[in-house]
């Protein structure tokens, strides 16, 4: 995975994590203490699976959530990229990225995050 794509994933994760201020502290701590275990491209998006190493930052009040009011706009895509961050059992587990009936771009550059 190239550094540019790592920066892109990080920007998206931070934007999604900070959507809900009531849980953003715990989610940021989880993200800081996680590793990406798998990255799978599907042709129209990707699945990035995470494992949280430090289990001290579990979401107890909202253990199962799906967040994703963030969109990425790219000049090469008509409709951009959407995302869903899955939280299961109180921990970040997976980030899904997807296009809307377009091939996922081979390179991500010059993107804009929006809600």
Buried (B, 14 or more C-beta within 10 A) or exposed (E): EEEEBEEBBEBBBBBBBBBEEEBBEBBBBBBEBBEBEEEEEEEBBBBBBBEBEEEEBEBEEEEEBEBBEBBBEBEBBEEBBBBBBBBEEBBBBBBBBBBEEBEBBEEBEEBEBEE
